[in-house]
Amino acid sequence: MQNGPRTMNTRPQSARPFVNRTNRTSNVARPDSRGSQNAQRSYERYLALAQAQAQSGDIIGAENYYQHAEHYFRSMSAAREAT
């Protein structure tokens, strides 16, 4: 910790979260284990969660889950068009 007045250019060490991070991304392709069956399952799961949120009165949470369900719906549609 510093003693004395701070200037605008100095920050405490905790305010710089990205300084010492390593790059953990990889260019290795993912195995195609997430097929249309998993997309169908995820679609149904998020749709059920959205309906539960809507019934409880949380329309913001419901919309979030509906957007997730829509993603999986589009994934299933793209998989059908590819075959």
Summary of the structure (lengths in Angstrom):
residues: 83
radius of gyration: 22.2
end to end distance: 61.3
largest distance: 68.0
contacts: 145
relative contact order: 0.11
helix: 58%
strand: 0%
